[in-house]
């Protein structure tokens, strides 16, 4: 029974991590939460047997090193202190798992997150129950690795009640690193970050090559009218260590006609590992970088990227919706229409916006429902009007989706 307390979180982690695509998000939630709850029940029984009845248990597995005077073995000690620590660790971890099913509902990598969370719990139990320093060291290092592997470090740190200074140090350390070293600190770029950059580069963002080509940064600007979306965009990057946590500052701008307006700007940190995206979208013409549509855009145009693109440059028209693509040529806009039809079966056509304004993509009325269903799960509530929806309809949609998933 005592080893089962440790093994159940590990089983939940392995199933969610390696079989996540087969069991789905809901399956991952059920398996990991069930394993933690069962482990908590067994820990309660162990607390009665060991803690209250004063019957400590030692479980010896095998020797790791056995050389003359040095013997290091894999063994676990379940005494009164150990089972007393099991209760808060498992009870709190179970509650965190249950809470996270809703809190992390919008995250595109739910299975991986729950795998790391269960693995973190397993190593906590190893640390608590280790009968020697070697086993305790394995538990300690396992906890550190789980924190490093998880892409959403700020959430993990806060969820295990570490000092808030760690979050400040995390952001400041990222800022101090060189563009080449930032990726190693932050970990591999996830598909959601890549999708955000790809979708926004098709829209309002532009990528800036800095420091003689050593790195690339994202520059995103929005008028004060879309302030809520911009602050969400900033929060999405800053919480993952891609930009400063300081809030964007509003700046005054004046158009050629003398009209005054206000604009916010988000600058990411410079990453050497963003250079390949810059090379995808930009080519040097007369010593100036010009944005163009990559020929392999279909590969990277995920539903999340499509939603970001629409939130940046989309708008509602009387008989459908359109995507402003003014910086691209007519041939490039037609190519994007073909990509939408090939990948998502969305019927779209290229149209001219007017004199010297460029071209836009018009999505046919018959494809509006299909297009809406693709991007709705990722759409920010402040921009639902672009699809002709009210906030109440949008809230009902998301609420009903959660009822289905959970």
C-alpha beads as a LAMMPS data file, in Angstrom:
LAMMPS data file: protein, C-alpha beads

406 atoms
405 bonds

1 atom types
1 bond types

-500.0 500.0 xlo xhi
-500.0 500.0 ylo yhi
-500.0 500.0 zlo zhi

Masses

1 110.0

Atoms # bond

1 1 1 0.000 0.000 0.000
2 1 1 2.792 2.426 0.935
3 1 1 4.565 2.243 -2.411
4 1 1 1.190 2.586 -4.147
5 1 1 0.875 6.054 -2.607
6 1 1 4.015 7.058 -4.531
7 1 1 3.313 5.104 -7.707
8 1 1 -0.229 6.373 -8.425
9 1 1 0.817 9.994 -9.250
10 1 1 3.628 8.605 -11.433
11 1 1 1.166 6.375 -13.306
12 1 1 -1.144 9.351 -13.886
13 1 1 1.791 11.401 -15.172
14 1 1 2.995 8.718 -17.583
15 1 1 -0.473 8.031 -18.981
16 1 1 -1.232 11.723 -19.470
17 1 1 2.198 12.396 -20.961
18 1 1 2.631 9.456 -23.332
19 1 1 -1.021 8.671 -24.147
20 1 1 -2.371 12.212 -23.978
21 1 1 -3.424 12.356 -27.627
22 1 1 -5.334 9.085 -27.372
23 1 1 -7.169 9.722 -24.105
24 1 1 -7.806 13.417 -24.845
25 1 1 -7.996 16.374 -22.476
26 1 1 -10.948 15.033 -20.488
27 1 1 -9.339 11.618 -20.149
28 1 1 -6.141 13.233 -18.893
29 1 1 -8.109 15.199 -16.294
30 1 1 -9.982 12.132 -15.082
31 1 1 -6.936 9.843 -14.857
32 1 1 -4.578 12.283 -13.119
33 1 1 -7.230 13.532 -10.668
34 1 1 -8.352 9.974 -9.882
35 1 1 -4.781 8.838 -9.221
36 1 1 -4.203 11.768 -6.854
37 1 1 -7.490 11.204 -5.005
38 1 1 -6.795 7.473 -4.574
39 1 1 -3.292 8.256 -3.360
40 1 1 -4.767 10.745 -0.858
41 1 1 -7.154 8.100 0.479
42 1 1 -4.302 5.612 0.925
43 1 1 -2.221 8.321 2.621
44 1 1 -5.076 8.873 5.082
45 1 1 -5.065 5.157 5.915
46 1 1 -1.277 5.254 6.269
47 1 1 -1.614 8.234 8.606
48 1 1 -3.886 6.174 10.854
49 1 1 -1.632 3.103 10.800
50 1 1 1.708 4.898 11.189
51 1 1 0.903 8.312 12.617
52 1 1 -1.743 7.409 15.154
53 1 1 -0.823 3.788 15.829
54 1 1 2.956 4.432 15.884
55 1 1 3.884 1.645 13.451
56 1 1 6.635 2.948 11.132
57 1 1 7.306 1.071 7.895
58 1 1 10.566 0.740 5.921
59 1 1 10.381 -0.437 2.288
60 1 1 13.683 -1.684 0.851
61 1 1 13.847 -2.150 -2.935
62 1 1 17.462 -2.786 -3.982
63 1 1 21.006 -1.496 -3.648
64 1 1 22.146 1.148 -6.068
65 1 1 25.790 1.118 -4.988
66 1 1 27.329 -1.655 -2.884
67 1 1 31.107 -1.235 -2.768
68 1 1 32.967 -2.297 0.381
69 1 1 32.216 0.418 2.973
70 1 1 29.844 2.442 0.786
71 1 1 26.272 1.225 0.406
72 1 1 23.532 3.289 -1.175
73 1 1 20.125 1.695 -1.470
74 1 1 16.706 2.549 -2.810
75 1 1 14.536 2.518 0.291
76 1 1 11.686 4.527 1.716
77 1 1 10.833 5.315 5.327
78 1 1 7.208 5.853 6.331
79 1 1 7.307 7.216 9.859
80 1 1 5.058 9.673 11.674
81 1 1 6.736 12.705 10.090
82 1 1 6.493 11.225 6.593
83 1 1 2.786 10.357 6.718
84 1 1 2.072 13.732 8.333
85 1 1 3.691 15.408 5.304
86 1 1 1.815 13.140 2.878
87 1 1 -1.519 14.604 3.976
88 1 1 -0.920 18.275 3.003
89 1 1 1.111 17.365 -0.105
90 1 1 -1.515 15.013 -1.546
91 1 1 -4.611 16.868 -0.393
92 1 1 -3.397 20.209 -1.741
93 1 1 -2.094 18.631 -4.960
94 1 1 -5.460 16.915 -5.517
95 1 1 -7.271 20.232 -5.084
96 1 1 -4.817 21.911 -7.483
97 1 1 -5.450 19.200 -10.096
98 1 1 -9.209 19.665 -9.804
99 1 1 -8.937 23.460 -9.851
100 1 1 -6.638 23.384 -12.880
101 1 1 -9.161 21.512 -15.027
102 1 1 -11.072 24.774 -15.285
103 1 1 -8.250 27.282 -14.761
104 1 1 -6.180 25.808 -17.601
105 1 1 -9.167 25.056 -19.855
106 1 1 -7.949 27.403 -22.602
107 1 1 -4.416 26.005 -22.610
108 1 1 -3.663 24.044 -25.801
109 1 1 -1.351 21.593 -23.986
110 1 1 -3.548 20.369 -21.145
111 1 1 -2.274 16.791 -21.193
112 1 1 1.354 17.859 -20.916
113 1 1 0.593 20.306 -18.120
114 1 1 -1.217 17.652 -16.057
115 1 1 1.581 15.190 -16.728
116 1 1 4.141 17.627 -15.293
117 1 1 1.860 18.468 -12.364
118 1 1 1.420 14.791 -11.404
119 1 1 5.132 14.123 -11.895
120 1 1 5.889 17.080 -9.632
121 1 1 3.673 15.506 -6.938
122 1 1 5.444 12.162 -7.346
123 1 1 8.870 13.711 -6.768
124 1 1 7.515 15.626 -3.761
125 1 1 6.484 12.300 -2.234
126 1 1 9.895 10.791 -3.046
127 1 1 11.585 13.727 -1.322
128 1 1 9.392 13.364 1.768
129 1 1 9.654 9.576 2.092
130 1 1 13.288 9.007 1.085
131 1 1 15.130 6.950 3.700
132 1 1 18.560 8.323 2.745
133 1 1 20.076 11.412 1.188
134 1 1 20.389 9.779 -2.229
135 1 1 16.650 9.131 -2.575
136 1 1 15.881 12.581 -1.188
137 1 1 18.277 14.107 -3.722
138 1 1 16.456 12.318 -6.567
139 1 1 13.166 13.778 -5.329
140 1 1 14.648 17.283 -5.036
141 1 1 16.191 17.221 -8.520
142 1 1 12.990 15.781 -9.976
143 1 1 11.035 18.742 -8.591
144 1 1 13.531 21.169 -10.141
145 1 1 13.322 19.434 -13.523
146 1 1 9.522 19.535 -13.504
147 1 1 9.637 23.269 -12.943
148 1 1 12.174 23.701 -15.749
149 1 1 10.280 21.536 -18.236
150 1 1 6.949 23.207 -17.667
151 1 1 6.490 26.094 -20.097
152 1 1 4.240 28.130 -17.780
153 1 1 6.717 28.719 -14.963
154 1 1 4.913 31.646 -13.370
155 1 1 1.770 29.626 -12.842
156 1 1 3.673 26.658 -11.405
157 1 1 5.628 28.838 -8.997
158 1 1 2.520 30.536 -7.723
159 1 1 0.580 27.305 -7.467
160 1 1 3.138 25.699 -5.127
161 1 1 3.310 28.859 -2.998
162 1 1 6.938 29.817 -3.647
163 1 1 8.061 33.310 -2.787
164 1 1 6.834 35.931 -5.242
165 1 1 10.433 37.156 -5.590
166 1 1 11.139 34.095 -7.732
167 1 1 8.763 35.449 -10.374
168 1 1 10.505 38.819 -10.331
169 1 1 13.933 37.167 -10.584
170 1 1 12.674 34.978 -13.424
171 1 1 11.645 38.001 -15.482
172 1 1 14.769 40.010 -14.674
173 1 1 17.076 37.066 -15.403
174 1 1 15.475 36.593 -18.822
175 1 1 16.049 40.275 -19.608
176 1 1 19.736 40.114 -18.702
177 1 1 20.514 37.084 -20.862
178 1 1 21.857 37.328 -24.397
179 1 1 19.519 36.525 -27.293
180 1 1 21.242 33.160 -27.845
181 1 1 20.951 32.067 -24.213
182 1 1 17.323 33.083 -23.639
183 1 1 15.909 30.026 -25.389
184 1 1 17.951 27.714 -23.148
185 1 1 16.579 29.479 -20.055
186 1 1 12.992 29.642 -21.226
187 1 1 12.956 26.186 -22.853
188 1 1 11.862 25.179 -26.376
189 1 1 9.274 27.458 -27.959
190 1 1 5.843 25.847 -27.744
191 1 1 3.475 25.603 -30.677
192 1 1 1.161 28.158 -29.045
193 1 1 3.941 30.767 -28.956
194 1 1 4.884 30.001 -32.566
195 1 1 1.194 30.262 -33.562
196 1 1 0.857 33.587 -31.755
197 1 1 3.871 35.003 -33.623
198 1 1 2.832 33.595 -37.012
199 1 1 -0.773 34.813 -36.709
200 1 1 0.222 38.234 -35.441
201 1 1 2.913 38.665 -38.114
202 1 1 0.224 38.058 -40.731
203 1 1 -1.683 40.781 -38.888
204 1 1 -0.421 43.827 -37.000
205 1 1 2.907 42.682 -35.590
206 1 1 6.249 43.058 -37.294
207 1 1 9.512 41.296 -36.554
208 1 1 12.613 43.385 -36.046
209 1 1 16.127 42.042 -36.642
210 1 1 18.380 43.463 -33.947
211 1 1 22.051 43.666 -33.039
212 1 1 23.395 42.924 -36.497
213 1 1 21.211 39.910 -37.002
214 1 1 22.015 38.251 -33.678
215 1 1 18.356 38.140 -32.655
216 1 1 14.770 39.041 -33.531
217 1 1 12.055 40.638 -31.444
218 1 1 8.288 41.020 -31.861
219 1 1 6.781 44.510 -31.995
220 1 1 3.010 44.676 -31.551
221 1 1 1.014 47.913 -31.636
222 1 1 -2.681 48.575 -31.120
223 1 1 -4.825 51.673 -30.751
224 1 1 -6.371 52.375 -27.351
225 1 1 -9.693 51.102 -28.711
226 1 1 -8.279 47.542 -28.520
227 1 1 -6.550 48.049 -25.179
228 1 1 -8.046 44.914 -23.574
229 1 1 -6.760 42.688 -26.368
230 1 1 -3.314 44.296 -26.275
231 1 1 -3.033 43.771 -22.519
232 1 1 -4.067 40.134 -22.992
233 1 1 -1.402 39.812 -25.698
234 1 1 1.178 41.361 -23.387
235 1 1 0.146 39.087 -20.509
236 1 1 0.386 36.025 -22.732
237 1 1 4.006 36.832 -23.585
238 1 1 5.131 38.183 -20.200
239 1 1 3.732 35.249 -18.197
240 1 1 5.879 32.940 -20.334
241 1 1 9.013 35.064 -20.013
242 1 1 8.991 36.531 -23.536
243 1 1 8.723 40.195 -22.549
244 1 1 8.881 42.494 -19.552
245 1 1 6.098 42.227 -16.972
246 1 1 5.799 46.047 -16.912
247 1 1 2.518 47.216 -18.402
248 1 1 2.634 48.836 -21.859
249 1 1 2.623 52.630 -21.827
250 1 1 0.214 54.625 -23.952
251 1 1 1.734 57.037 -26.481
252 1 1 0.173 59.877 -28.412
253 1 1 0.203 59.708 -32.207
254 1 1 -0.865 62.230 -34.863
255 1 1 -1.952 61.235 -38.358
256 1 1 -0.998 63.071 -41.551
257 1 1 -4.343 64.884 -41.412
258 1 1 -3.623 66.098 -37.884
259 1 1 -5.956 63.679 -36.095
260 1 1 -4.742 62.744 -32.631
261 1 1 -5.014 59.161 -31.325
262 1 1 -3.441 56.983 -28.661
263 1 1 -1.518 53.773 -29.161
264 1 1 0.023 51.015 -27.062
265 1 1 3.114 49.056 -28.005
266 1 1 4.495 45.707 -26.819
267 1 1 8.134 44.772 -27.446
268 1 1 9.295 41.236 -26.765
269 1 1 12.797 40.334 -25.700
270 1 1 15.257 39.581 -28.486
271 1 1 15.614 35.869 -29.259
272 1 1 18.189 34.324 -31.562
273 1 1 15.740 31.442 -31.996
274 1 1 13.183 33.810 -33.620
275 1 1 15.469 34.490 -36.594
276 1 1 14.005 31.648 -38.644
277 1 1 10.539 33.239 -38.407
278 1 1 11.972 36.568 -39.559
279 1 1 13.597 34.816 -42.510
280 1 1 10.226 33.234 -43.335
281 1 1 8.379 36.550 -43.543
282 1 1 10.955 39.103 -44.661
283 1 1 13.334 39.593 -47.538
284 1 1 15.798 42.388 -48.144
285 1 1 14.760 44.783 -50.928
286 1 1 16.865 47.916 -51.516
287 1 1 18.478 47.541 -48.069
288 1 1 15.051 47.425 -46.451
289 1 1 13.165 44.428 -45.078
290 1 1 9.828 43.825 -46.823
291 1 1 7.174 41.469 -45.430
292 1 1 5.821 38.752 -47.710
293 1 1 3.708 35.592 -47.343
294 1 1 5.831 32.442 -46.786
295 1 1 5.182 29.568 -49.167
296 1 1 5.021 27.155 -46.205
297 1 1 2.447 29.229 -44.293
298 1 1 -0.065 26.356 -44.409
299 1 1 2.149 24.326 -42.086
300 1 1 2.065 27.010 -39.374
301 1 1 -1.453 28.424 -39.802
302 1 1 -2.991 26.632 -36.799
303 1 1 -6.497 27.499 -35.490
304 1 1 -4.861 29.630 -32.785
305 1 1 -2.743 31.456 -35.373
306 1 1 -5.853 32.017 -37.508
307 1 1 -7.684 33.460 -34.484
308 1 1 -4.783 35.823 -33.680
309 1 1 -4.685 36.951 -37.306
310 1 1 -8.418 37.677 -37.243
311 1 1 -8.230 39.522 -33.903
312 1 1 -5.425 41.670 -35.317
313 1 1 -6.859 42.424 -38.756
314 1 1 -10.388 41.031 -38.974
315 1 1 -13.681 42.880 -39.189
316 1 1 -17.339 42.232 -39.860
317 1 1 -19.018 43.282 -43.120
318 1 1 -22.650 43.036 -44.136
319 1 1 -22.484 39.589 -45.739
320 1 1 -19.425 38.068 -44.083
321 1 1 -16.072 38.939 -42.558
322 1 1 -12.799 40.133 -43.990
323 1 1 -9.119 40.105 -43.142
324 1 1 -7.126 43.227 -43.941
325 1 1 -3.979 42.192 -45.807
326 1 1 -2.917 45.598 -47.096
327 1 1 0.829 44.949 -46.880
328 1 1 0.667 41.929 -49.227
329 1 1 0.425 41.804 -53.006
330 1 1 -2.662 40.595 -54.866
331 1 1 -0.950 37.294 -55.723
332 1 1 -0.003 36.746 -52.102
333 1 1 -3.565 37.427 -50.963
334 1 1 -4.903 34.932 -53.519
335 1 1 -2.368 32.412 -52.244
336 1 1 -3.640 32.922 -48.665
337 1 1 -7.186 32.299 -49.898
338 1 1 -6.082 28.986 -51.408
339 1 1 -4.395 28.019 -48.137
340 1 1 -7.602 28.715 -46.185
341 1 1 -9.617 26.604 -48.608
342 1 1 -7.109 23.749 -48.683
343 1 1 -6.519 23.545 -44.935
344 1 1 -9.892 24.528 -43.476
345 1 1 -12.381 24.328 -46.416
346 1 1 -13.029 28.054 -45.974
347 1 1 -14.188 29.766 -49.169
348 1 1 -12.462 33.135 -49.463
349 1 1 -11.477 35.534 -52.226
350 1 1 -9.095 38.437 -52.700
351 1 1 -10.595 41.897 -53.178
352 1 1 -9.272 45.435 -53.580
353 1 1 -9.870 47.805 -50.684
354 1 1 -9.687 51.043 -52.645
355 1 1 -7.139 53.398 -54.084
356 1 1 -3.682 52.853 -52.616
357 1 1 -5.089 50.779 -49.735
358 1 1 -4.080 47.355 -50.921
359 1 1 -6.115 44.129 -50.830
360 1 1 -8.123 42.182 -48.310
361 1 1 -9.483 38.651 -47.903
362 1 1 -13.243 38.335 -47.988
363 1 1 -14.673 35.198 -46.361
364 1 1 -17.903 34.165 -47.988
365 1 1 -21.161 34.108 -46.018
366 1 1 -21.447 30.328 -46.516
367 1 1 -18.129 29.809 -44.716
368 1 1 -18.799 32.140 -41.776
369 1 1 -20.119 29.403 -39.482
370 1 1 -17.149 27.136 -40.224
371 1 1 -14.676 29.996 -39.753
372 1 1 -16.356 31.056 -36.491
373 1 1 -16.258 27.539 -35.036
374 1 1 -12.525 27.327 -35.743
375 1 1 -11.520 30.572 -34.033
376 1 1 -14.150 30.919 -31.274
377 1 1 -12.247 28.843 -28.685
378 1 1 -9.344 31.318 -28.912
379 1 1 -11.226 34.582 -29.428
380 1 1 -10.785 37.299 -26.803
381 1 1 -14.086 38.476 -25.352
382 1 1 -13.403 42.147 -26.186
383 1 1 -13.269 41.333 -29.924
384 1 1 -16.339 39.128 -30.314
385 1 1 -18.075 42.002 -32.096
386 1 1 -15.820 41.328 -35.096
387 1 1 -17.798 38.136 -35.682
388 1 1 -21.106 39.900 -35.204
389 1 1 -21.594 38.257 -31.801
390 1 1 -22.731 39.786 -28.543
391 1 1 -20.794 39.128 -25.366
392 1 1 -23.742 37.137 -23.964
393 1 1 -23.753 34.755 -26.945
394 1 1 -20.001 34.381 -26.720
395 1 1 -20.157 33.627 -22.976
396 1 1 -22.898 31.050 -23.532
397 1 1 -20.803 29.368 -26.236
398 1 1 -17.760 29.021 -23.990
399 1 1 -19.868 27.913 -21.030
400 1 1 -21.541 25.189 -23.089
401 1 1 -18.133 24.030 -24.438
402 1 1 -16.809 23.669 -20.910
403 1 1 -19.905 21.690 -19.915
404 1 1 -19.203 19.288 -22.775
405 1 1 -15.488 18.941 -21.959
406 1 1 -15.828 18.574 -18.230

Bonds

1 1 1 2
2 1 2 3
3 1 3 4
4 1 4 5
5 1 5 6
6 1 6 7
7 1 7 8
8 1 8 9
9 1 9 10
10 1 10 11
11 1 11 12
12 1 12 13
13 1 13 14
14 1 14 15
15 1 15 16
16 1 16 17
17 1 17 18
18 1 18 19
19 1 19 20
20 1 20 21
21 1 21 22
22 1 22 23
23 1 23 24
24 1 24 25
25 1 25 26
26 1 26 27
27 1 27 28
28 1 28 29
29 1 29 30
30 1 30 31
31 1 31 32
32 1 32 33
33 1 33 34
34 1 34 35
35 1 35 36
36 1 36 37
37 1 37 38
38 1 38 39
39 1 39 40
40 1 40 41
41 1 41 42
42 1 42 43
43 1 43 44
44 1 44 45
45 1 45 46
46 1 46 47
47 1 47 48
48 1 48 49
49 1 49 50
50 1 50 51
51 1 51 52
52 1 52 53
53 1 53 54
54 1 54 55
55 1 55 56
56 1 56 57
57 1 57 58
58 1 58 59
59 1 59 60
60 1 60 61
61 1 61 62
62 1 62 63
63 1 63 64
64 1 64 65
65 1 65 66
66 1 66 67
67 1 67 68
68 1 68 69
69 1 69 70
70 1 70 71
71 1 71 72
72 1 72 73
73 1 73 74
74 1 74 75
75 1 75 76
76 1 76 77
77 1 77 78
78 1 78 79
79 1 79 80
80 1 80 81
81 1 81 82
82 1 82 83
83 1 83 84
84 1 84 85
85 1 85 86
86 1 86 87
87 1 87 88
88 1 88 89
89 1 89 90
90 1 90 91
91 1 91 92
92 1 92 93
93 1 93 94
94 1 94 95
95 1 95 96
96 1 96 97
97 1 97 98
98 1 98 99
99 1 99 100
100 1 100 101
101 1 101 102
102 1 102 103
103 1 103 104
104 1 104 105
105 1 105 106
106 1 106 107
107 1 107 108
108 1 108 109
109 1 109 110
110 1 110 111
111 1 111 112
112 1 112 113
113 1 113 114
114 1 114 115
115 1 115 116
116 1 116 117
117 1 117 118
118 1 118 119
119 1 119 120
120 1 120 121
121 1 121 122
122 1 122 123
123 1 123 124
124 1 124 125
125 1 125 126
126 1 126 127
127 1 127 128
128 1 128 129
129 1 129 130
130 1 130 131
131 1 131 132
132 1 132 133
133 1 133 134
134 1 134 135
135 1 135 136
136 1 136 137
137 1 137 138
138 1 138 139
139 1 139 140
140 1 140 141
141 1 141 142
142 1 142 143
143 1 143 144
144 1 144 145
145 1 145 146
146 1 146 147
147 1 147 148
148 1 148 149
149 1 149 150
150 1 150 151
151 1 151 152
152 1 152 153
153 1 153 154
154 1 154 155
155 1 155 156
156 1 156 157
157 1 157 158
158 1 158 159
159 1 159 160
160 1 160 161
161 1 161 162
162 1 162 163
163 1 163 164
164 1 164 165
165 1 165 166
166 1 166 167
167 1 167 168
168 1 168 169
169 1 169 170
170 1 170 171
171 1 171 172
172 1 172 173
173 1 173 174
174 1 174 175
175 1 175 176
176 1 176 177
177 1 177 178
178 1 178 179
179 1 179 180
180 1 180 181
181 1 181 182
182 1 182 183
183 1 183 184
184 1 184 185
185 1 185 186
186 1 186 187
187 1 187 188
188 1 188 189
189 1 189 190
190 1 190 191
191 1 191 192
192 1 192 193
193 1 193 194
194 1 194 195
195 1 195 196
196 1 196 197
197 1 197 198
198 1 198 199
199 1 199 200
200 1 200 201
201 1 201 202
202 1 202 203
203 1 203 204
204 1 204 205
205 1 205 206
206 1 206 207
207 1 207 208
208 1 208 209
209 1 209 210
210 1 210 211
211 1 211 212
212 1 212 213
213 1 213 214
214 1 214 215
215 1 215 216
216 1 216 217
217 1 217 218
218 1 218 219
219 1 219 220
220 1 220 221
221 1 221 222
222 1 222 223
223 1 223 224
224 1 224 225
225 1 225 226
226 1 226 227
227 1 227 228
228 1 228 229
229 1 229 230
230 1 230 231
231 1 231 232
232 1 232 233
233 1 233 234
234 1 234 235
235 1 235 236
236 1 236 237
237 1 237 238
238 1 238 239
239 1 239 240
240 1 240 241
241 1 241 242
242 1 242 243
243 1 243 244
244 1 244 245
245 1 245 246
246 1 246 247
247 1 247 248
248 1 248 249
249 1 249 250
250 1 250 251
251 1 251 252
252 1 252 253
253 1 253 254
254 1 254 255
255 1 255 256
256 1 256 257
257 1 257 258
258 1 258 259
259 1 259 260
260 1 260 261
261 1 261 262
262 1 262 263
263 1 263 264
264 1 264 265
265 1 265 266
266 1 266 267
267 1 267 268
268 1 268 269
269 1 269 270
270 1 270 271
271 1 271 272
272 1 272 273
273 1 273 274
274 1 274 275
275 1 275 276
276 1 276 277
277 1 277 278
278 1 278 279
279 1 279 280
280 1 280 281
281 1 281 282
282 1 282 283
283 1 283 284
284 1 284 285
285 1 285 286
286 1 286 287
287 1 287 288
288 1 288 289
289 1 289 290
290 1 290 291
291 1 291 292
292 1 292 293
293 1 293 294
294 1 294 295
295 1 295 296
296 1 296 297
297 1 297 298
298 1 298 299
299 1 299 300
300 1 300 301
301 1 301 302
302 1 302 303
303 1 303 304
304 1 304 305
305 1 305 306
306 1 306 307
307 1 307 308
308 1 308 309
309 1 309 310
310 1 310 311
311 1 311 312
312 1 312 313
313 1 313 314
314 1 314 315
315 1 315 316
316 1 316 317
317 1 317 318
318 1 318 319
319 1 319 320
320 1 320 321
321 1 321 322
322 1 322 323
323 1 323 324
324 1 324 325
325 1 325 326
326 1 326 327
327 1 327 328
328 1 328 329
329 1 329 330
330 1 330 331
331 1 331 332
332 1 332 333
333 1 333 334
334 1 334 335
335 1 335 336
336 1 336 337
337 1 337 338
338 1 338 339
339 1 339 340
340 1 340 341
341 1 341 342
342 1 342 343
343 1 343 344
344 1 344 345
345 1 345 346
346 1 346 347
347 1 347 348
348 1 348 349
349 1 349 350
350 1 350 351
351 1 351 352
352 1 352 353
353 1 353 354
354 1 354 355
355 1 355 356
356 1 356 357
357 1 357 358
358 1 358 359
359 1 359 360
360 1 360 361
361 1 361 362
362 1 362 363
363 1 363 364
364 1 364 365
365 1 365 366
366 1 366 367
367 1 367 368
368 1 368 369
369 1 369 370
370 1 370 371
371 1 371 372
372 1 372 373
373 1 373 374
374 1 374 375
375 1 375 376
376 1 376 377
377 1 377 378
378 1 378 379
379 1 379 380
380 1 380 381
381 1 381 382
382 1 382 383
383 1 383 384
384 1 384 385
385 1 385 386
386 1 386 387
387 1 387 388
388 1 388 389
389 1 389 390
390 1 390 391
391 1 391 392
392 1 392 393
393 1 393 394
394 1 394 395
395 1 395 396
396 1 396 397
397 1 397 398
398 1 398 399
399 1 399 400
400 1 400 401
401 1 401 402
402 1 402 403
403 1 403 404
404 1 404 405
405 1 405 406
